[in-house]
Amino acid sequence: MLKVGVIGCGHWGPNLIRNFTQLRRSDVVLVADLDEARLKHMKGLYPTIETTKDYRDIIADPEIDIVTIATPVHTHYKLASEALFAQKHVFVEKPITASAKEAKALIVLSEKHQRKLMVGHTFVYTTAVRKMKEIIDSGELGKVYYINSQRLNLGLFQQDINVLWDLAPHDISIVLYLLDQEPQTVSAVGASHINPSVEDVAVLTMKFSDSLLAFIQTSWLDPDKIRKMTVVGSKKMMVYDDVQPTEKIRIYDKGVEGPKLYDTYTEFHYSYKYGDIIIPKIEGTEPLRTELNHFIDCILSNKEPVSNGRSGLYVVKILEAAQKSLDKGNNQVPIAEDHGL
Ligand SMILES: NC(=O)c1ccc[n+]([C@@H]2O[C@H](COP(=O)([O-])OP(=O)(O)OC[C@H]3O[C@@H](n4cnc5c(N)ncnc54)[C@H](O)[C@@H]3O)[C@@H](O)[C@H]2O)c1
């Protein structure tokens, strides 16, 4: 039984506490938060769990194997590095850190202390995203031309990070997982409407090799909750709608082809293909449960997590480049290939 300490029980932390508590191989023993009311609330839900206002009680507890961090992004590096120094396995929520430099330092620390470091890229543990990867890898869609992702809703407004840092980590981690490659350049455009110093709408473009593109649109100002990703390939197209309760993926046997040879403009005809729409069957398990079970597997059998420190770093590198582009008015910003570890 692995003993877990959770730092941060605001909006997301309670989901981690619930899942770690329900898993048979882990038990939450101590929860820390600066907010007394949140601790009281958690104690009401889980009377056996101890609570503290000082996260250092978790780091210093020799009984605790896993430190889980669900606090605002700017605190992740400090808390995670102290936990790794104390020989704990660390699960840190997305994005892993506020900078690539911090993410690299955490990777180095986890390797030095031989402790697992995992980031909460929850969507790569969903059955739908796993199914999409299977379909892309099988070649059913043909050559992938582009991915278009939308993550839009009304709120929750964050004070310390903009909408890209808040919402895009999910889409970036899905795109990197599906394509298994990093972009060459990134550009972003956005605007602030409510809080003048925090962008609340933004669009990010990632350019990969061989004309492959990915677009990510994020907003805290949209009337509808939209979680939609379209993958357009040379043979077929696939739409993933996470808001749908059951039929999350549709594969469209649609496409367009230009004529092989033509001499005059009148001979130039595109041919459009409208075929069947397939809805693959997908099991409905809670992704967070799969994610935390995977973390425990990795600790017990000394494996690397799918969303390890490096995948956290790749996402943060893209966010940093996107921020640079936003600040400079939509410039193309190259992604450095050297991870400098
Ligand atoms: N994986 C997902 O799908 C997902 C979903 C939502 C949020 N998140 C991530 O979870 C993290 C937390 O987000 P949230 O929405 O719960 O934020 P939140 O602001 O609702 O909660 C953060 C909590 O951390 C506490 N806190 C801050 N500093 C602390 C410290 N030094 N010691 C102890 N407690 C401290 C705050 O008092 C607060 O209760 C973020 O990194 C966010 O990106 C992930």
The ligand as a Tripos MOL2 file, in Angstrom:
@<TRIPOS>MOLECULE
LIG
   44    48     1     0     0
SMALL
NO_CHARGES

@<TRIPOS>ATOM
      1 N1         -5.6850   17.3740  -15.0730 N.am      1 LIG1
      2 C1         -6.7770   18.1130  -15.1710 C.2       1 LIG1
      3 O1         -7.7030   17.8030  -15.9170 O.2       1 LIG1
      4 C2         -6.8610   19.3790  -14.3460 C.ar      1 LIG1
      5 C3         -8.1070   20.0150  -14.1710 C.ar      1 LIG1
      6 C4         -8.1470   21.1640  -13.3940 C.ar      1 LIG1
      7 C5         -6.9830   21.6800  -12.8270 C.ar      1 LIG1
      8 N2         -5.8120   21.0430  -13.0410 N.ar      1 LIG1
      9 C6         -4.5560   21.5610  -12.4660 C.3       1 LIG1
     10 O2         -4.5860   21.3970  -11.0580 O.3       1 LIG1
     11 C7         -3.8520   22.4570  -10.4290 C.3       1 LIG1
     12 C8         -4.7520   23.1460   -9.4250 C.3       1 LIG1
     13 O3         -5.8490   23.7120  -10.1110 O.3       1 LIG1
     14 P1         -7.2230   24.0950   -9.3320 P.3       1 LIG1
     15 O4         -8.1660   24.4940  -10.3810 O.co2     1 LIG1
     16 O5         -7.5690   23.0350   -8.3750 O.co2     1 LIG1
     17 O6         -6.7260   25.3850   -8.5310 O.3       1 LIG1
     18 P2         -7.4230   26.0050   -7.2240 P.3       1 LIG1
     19 O7         -6.9230   27.4070   -7.1440 O.co2     1 LIG1
     20 O8         -8.8760   25.7400   -7.2250 O.co2     1 LIG1
     21 O9         -6.7970   25.1520   -6.0180 O.3       1 LIG1
     22 C9         -5.4720   25.2540   -5.6360 C.3       1 LIG1
     23 C10        -5.3890   25.0140   -4.1290 C.3       1 LIG1
     24 O10        -4.0200   25.0080   -3.7550 O.3       1 LIG1
     25 C11        -3.8970   25.6370   -2.4970 C.3       1 LIG1
     26 N3         -2.5060   26.0830   -2.3240 N.ar      1 LIG1
     27 C12        -1.8310   27.0350   -3.0030 C.ar      1 LIG1
     28 N4         -0.5460   27.1180   -2.5760 N.ar      1 LIG1
     29 C13        -0.4150   26.1810   -1.6030 C.ar      1 LIG1
     30 C14         0.6560   25.7680   -0.7680 C.ar      1 LIG1
     31 N5          1.8620   26.3430   -0.8430 N.pl3     1 LIG1
     32 N6          0.4340   24.7950    0.1340 N.ar      1 LIG1
     33 C15        -0.7700   24.1790    0.2290 C.ar      1 LIG1
     34 N7         -1.8330   24.5380   -0.5390 N.ar      1 LIG1
     35 C16        -1.6570   25.5080   -1.4290 C.ar      1 LIG1
     36 C17        -4.8960   26.7770   -2.5470 C.3       1 LIG1
     37 O11        -5.2480   27.2100   -1.2390 O.3       1 LIG1
     38 C18        -6.0730   26.1190   -3.3000 C.3       1 LIG1
     39 O12        -7.0080   25.5310   -2.4240 O.3       1 LIG1
     40 C19        -3.3640   23.3550  -11.5610 C.3       1 LIG1
     41 O13        -2.0670   22.9870  -11.9300 O.3       1 LIG1
     42 C20        -4.3440   23.0450  -12.6960 C.3       1 LIG1
     43 O14        -3.8000   23.2990  -13.9810 O.3       1 LIG1
     44 C21        -5.7360   19.8950  -13.7580 C.ar      1 LIG1
@<TRIPOS>BOND
     1     1     2 1
     2     2     3 2
     3     2     4 1
     4     4     5 ar
     5     4    44 ar
     6     5     6 ar
     7     6     7 ar
     8     7     8 ar
     9     8     9 1
    10     8    44 ar
    11     9    10 1
    12     9    42 1
    13    10    11 1
    14    11    12 1
    15    11    40 1
    16    12    13 1
    17    13    14 1
    18    14    15 2
    19    14    16 1
    20    14    17 1
    21    17    18 1
    22    18    19 2
    23    18    20 1
    24    18    21 1
    25    21    22 1
    26    22    23 1
    27    23    24 1
    28    23    38 1
    29    24    25 1
    30    25    26 1
    31    25    36 1
    32    26    27 ar
    33    26    35 ar
    34    27    28 ar
    35    28    29 ar
    36    29    30 ar
    37    29    35 ar
    38    30    31 1
    39    30    32 ar
    40    32    33 ar
    41    33    34 ar
    42    34    35 ar
    43    36    37 1
    44    36    38 1
    45    38    39 1
    46    40    41 1
    47    40    42 1
    48    42    43 1
@<TRIPOS>SUBSTRUCTURE
     1 LIG1         1 GROUP 0 **** ****
